[in-house]
């Protein structure tokens, strides 16, 4: 998917994922921030995780089990 196609956020509505890969300094974080701002403008909620913080968060959730309803 091209960056300009990602900006229309149709992939979000289809519950698809977006992965950005490349060398340091090529704009991956900048692209992710721009897409997040676009989603916020569309009334969506966004979350920002580094790989390290996401794996820690998932590890804690796995240890504690599902939330009580």
KEMIDREN-845981 format. One record per residue: residue in three letters; x, y, z of N, C-alpha, C in turn. Coordinates in pm, 1 decimal, padded with zeros to 6 digits, always signed. Atoms other than C-alpha are relative to their C-alpha. Example, Ala and Ser with C-alpha at 12.3 -4.5 7.8 and 13.67 -1.06 7.14 Angstrom:
REM residues 2
GUPA,ALA,+00089.0,-00119.0,+00000.0,+01230.0,-00450.0,+00780.0,+00090.0,+00120.0,+00000.0
GUPA,SER,-00082.0,-00119.0,-00006.0,+01367.0,-00106.0,+00714.0,-00077.0,+00109.0,+00073.0
***
This chain:
REM residues 69
GUPA,UNK,+00084.8,-00116.1,+00000.0,+00000.0,+00000.0,+00000.0,+00089.7,+00122.7,+00000.0
GUPA,UNK,-00076.0,-00124.7,+00005.6,+00133.0,+00343.3,-00084.7,-00045.3,+00093.8,+00110.9
GUPA,UNK,+00030.9,-00093.6,-00108.6,+00145.5,+00620.7,+00173.6,-00123.1,+00082.7,-00031.7
GUPA,UNK,+00116.7,-00082.4,+00032.9,-00110.0,+00829.3,-00015.1,-00127.9,-00082.1,+00003.5
GUPA,UNK,+00118.0,+00085.9,-00011.7,-00349.5,+00532.9,-00026.5,-00032.3,-00027.3,+00146.7
GUPA,UNK,+00022.0,+00023.0,-00142.4,-00302.6,+00474.9,+00346.6,-00074.2,+00116.7,+00062.7
GUPA,UNK,+00060.0,-00119.6,-00055.0,-00418.5,+00830.6,+00412.0,-00150.7,+00005.5,-00010.2
GUPA,UNK,+00146.0,-00003.4,+00009.4,-00775.1,+00758.4,+00304.8,-00066.3,-00081.4,+00110.6
GUPA,UNK,+00043.0,+00076.8,-00117.5,-00804.9,+00524.1,+00608.8,-00100.6,-00110.5,-00030.6
GUPA,UNK,+00090.5,+00111.5,+00032.9,-01016.2,+00268.2,+00420.0,+00049.3,-00130.1,+00061.1
GUPA,UNK,-00058.4,+00120.7,-00058.9,-00778.8,+00000.6,+00549.0,-00038.3,-00012.8,+00146.2
GUPA,UNK,+00043.3,+00004.0,-00140.1,-00880.7,+00096.7,+00903.9,-00143.1,-00052.5,+00007.4
GUPA,UNK,+00140.4,+00042.7,+00001.0,-01249.7,+00050.9,+00823.7,-00014.1,-00148.4,-00035.0
GUPA,UNK,+00001.0,+00143.5,+00033.8,-01167.0,-00293.5,+00681.8,+00071.8,-00083.8,+00104.7
GUPA,UNK,-00070.8,+00066.2,-00111.4,-00981.9,-00380.1,+01007.5,+00129.4,-00065.7,-00047.2
GUPA,UNK,-00128.4,+00048.7,+00047.3,-00654.4,-00428.0,+00820.7,+00112.2,+00068.2,+00078.2
GUPA,UNK,-00117.3,-00054.6,-00067.0,-00309.8,-00366.6,+00968.0,+00088.8,+00071.0,-00100.5
GUPA,UNK,-00098.7,-00068.2,+00081.7,-00039.0,-00141.0,+00837.1,+00135.2,-00017.3,+00067.3
GUPA,UNK,-00135.2,+00016.0,-00052.6,+00327.9,-00222.9,+00884.0,+00093.8,+00085.6,-00084.5
GUPA,UNK,-00099.3,-00082.3,+00068.9,+00606.0,+00020.6,+00798.4,+00138.2,-00051.3,+00038.9
GUPA,UNK,-00134.1,+00051.8,-00024.9,+00958.9,-00113.4,+00764.0,+00100.1,+00078.0,-00084.2
GUPA,UNK,-00105.1,-00067.6,+00074.6,+01281.4,+00048.3,+00658.5,+00110.5,+00044.3,+00092.2
GUPA,UNK,-00113.6,-00044.8,-00080.5,+01612.1,+00185.8,+00773.5,-00035.7,+00120.6,+00087.4
GUPA,UNK,+00016.8,-00113.9,-00088.2,+01640.2,+00443.3,+01048.5,+00004.1,+00129.7,-00080.8
GUPA,UNK,-00001.1,-00130.8,+00063.3,+01556.4,+00796.5,+00941.1,-00073.9,+00011.0,-00131.0
GUPA,UNK,+00070.0,-00003.6,+00128.4,+01329.2,+00712.1,+00648.5,-00144.3,+00049.1,+00010.4
GUPA,UNK,+00131.9,-00060.1,-00013.4,+01008.4,+00859.5,+00793.1,-00111.6,-00091.5,+00045.7
GUPA,UNK,+00104.8,+00094.0,-00045.0,+00825.0,+00557.0,+00935.7,-00082.7,+00060.0,+00113.0
GUPA,UNK,+00072.4,-00060.6,-00112.7,+00735.8,+00733.0,+01260.6,-00077.6,+00122.1,-00045.6
GUPA,UNK,+00068.4,-00117.7,+00052.7,+00647.5,+01051.2,+01074.4,-00128.9,-00041.7,-00072.5
GUPA,UNK,+00117.5,+00051.3,+00070.2,+00409.5,+00855.0,+00851.8,-00105.7,-00048.3,+00099.0
GUPA,UNK,+00094.6,+00050.4,-00099.2,+00251.6,+00681.9,+01151.6,-00068.3,+00114.3,+00074.0
GUPA,UNK,+00059.3,-00114.6,-00068.2,+00199.1,+01013.9,+01328.7,-00098.8,+00073.0,-00089.6
GUPA,UNK,+00091.2,-00066.7,+00093.8,+00042.0,+01167.9,+01018.6,-00129.4,-00079.7,-00014.8
GUPA,UNK,+00120.0,+00083.9,+00010.7,-00196.4,+00872.6,+00984.3,-00082.8,+00006.9,+00128.2
GUPA,UNK,+00071.2,-00011.7,-00127.1,-00283.2,+00896.5,+01354.1,-00075.8,+00132.3,+00006.7
GUPA,UNK,+00067.9,-00129.9,+00000.2,-00363.7,+01266.8,+01318.7,-00120.0,-00001.7,-00093.1
GUPA,UNK,+00111.7,+00010.5,+00096.1,-00580.5,+01190.9,+01015.6,-00114.9,-00078.0,+00062.9
GUPA,UNK,+00103.7,+00080.9,-00065.2,-00767.8,+00922.8,+01211.7,-00070.4,+00080.7,+00109.3
GUPA,UNK,+00060.2,-00084.3,-00104.1,-00823.8,+01164.0,+01501.8,-00093.4,+00102.4,-00062.8
GUPA,UNK,+00085.8,-00095.1,+00071.1,-00961.8,+01421.1,+01257.7,-00130.6,-00064.5,-00044.6
GUPA,UNK,+00118.6,+00074.3,+00042.0,-01206.9,+01151.6,+01144.5,-00080.8,-00052.0,+00118.6
GUPA,UNK,+00074.1,+00038.6,-00119.3,-01322.8,+01098.5,+01504.2,+00037.9,-00135.3,+00057.4
GUPA,UNK,-00044.6,+00129.5,-00050.0,-01130.0,+00777.5,+01566.3,+00091.6,+00018.5,+00119.6
GUPA,UNK,-00096.6,+00000.7,-00108.8,-00928.0,+00691.6,+01874.4,+00124.9,-00072.5,-00047.6
GUPA,UNK,-00126.1,+00063.4,+00038.4,-00563.1,+00603.7,+01831.7,+00082.7,-00028.5,+00124.5
GUPA,UNK,-00094.7,+00030.7,-00106.2,-00293.5,+00452.1,+02050.2,+00138.0,-00010.5,-00064.2
GUPA,UNK,-00136.9,+00001.1,+00051.3,+00082.3,+00484.9,+02007.4,+00085.3,-00083.4,+00093.0
GUPA,UNK,-00086.6,+00087.7,-00078.0,+00316.9,+00211.4,+02125.3,+00131.7,-00017.1,-00072.3
GUPA,UNK,-00124.7,+00050.7,+00055.5,+00680.3,+00136.8,+02074.3,-00011.5,-00152.3,+00007.3
GUPA,UNK,+00003.3,+00145.7,-00006.1,+00747.1,-00231.8,+02014.9,+00026.9,-00046.9,+00142.1
GUPA,UNK,-00034.4,+00038.2,-00137.1,+00902.2,-00252.2,+02361.1,-00118.6,+00020.3,+00094.7
GUPA,UNK,+00111.7,-00025.7,-00091.2,+00606.0,-00090.7,+02539.9,-00121.2,-00087.1,-00033.9
GUPA,UNK,+00111.9,+00086.1,+00038.7,+00351.4,-00293.5,+02339.7,+00018.7,-00141.9,+00051.5
GUPA,UNK,-00022.0,+00136.2,-00048.4,+00513.0,-00627.1,+02423.8,-00009.6,-00006.0,+00152.0
GUPA,UNK,+00013.0,-00003.4,-00146.0,+00535.0,-00525.4,+02791.3,-00147.8,+00006.0,+00039.2
GUPA,UNK,+00143.3,-00013.4,-00027.2,+00167.4,-00423.5,+02789.1,-00072.3,-00132.8,-00024.7
GUPA,UNK,+00062.9,+00128.8,+00031.6,+00063.5,-00750.3,+02623.8,+00040.2,-00106.6,+00100.2
GUPA,UNK,-00046.2,+00096.1,-00099.8,+00275.3,-00949.4,+02868.0,-00074.4,+00015.2,+00130.9
GUPA,UNK,+00075.4,-00023.9,-00123.3,+00105.1,-00785.9,+03166.3,-00145.2,-00045.2,-00015.3
GUPA,UNK,+00138.8,+00041.3,+00022.4,-00237.9,-00847.4,+03012.9,-00013.0,-00150.5,+00000.4
GUPA,UNK,+00002.8,+00146.0,+00002.3,-00156.1,-01213.7,+02956.3,+00010.8,-00055.0,+00141.9
GUPA,UNK,-00019.8,+00045.6,-00138.0,-00039.5,-01255.5,+03316.2,-00123.8,+00022.4,+00087.1
GUPA,UNK,+00114.8,-00033.7,-00084.8,-00346.8,-01088.3,+03467.2,-00130.5,-00060.3,-00049.8
GUPA,UNK,+00122.1,+00059.4,+00053.5,-00600.8,-01260.3,+03243.6,-00093.9,+00105.7,-00054.9
GUPA,UNK,+00095.8,-00095.1,+00058.5,-00905.4,-01104.5,+03079.3,-00060.6,+00090.5,+00106.5
GUPA,UNK,+00059.7,-00091.7,-00097.0,-01067.4,-00802.5,+03242.8,-00134.4,-00052.0,+00049.7
GUPA,UNK,+00128.9,+00039.0,-00057.2,-01361.6,-00863.4,+03473.3,-00109.8,+00085.9,-00059.6
GUPA,UNK,+00114.1,-00075.0,+00055.2,-01695.5,-00763.7,+03327.7,-00103.0,+00028.5,+00104.7
***
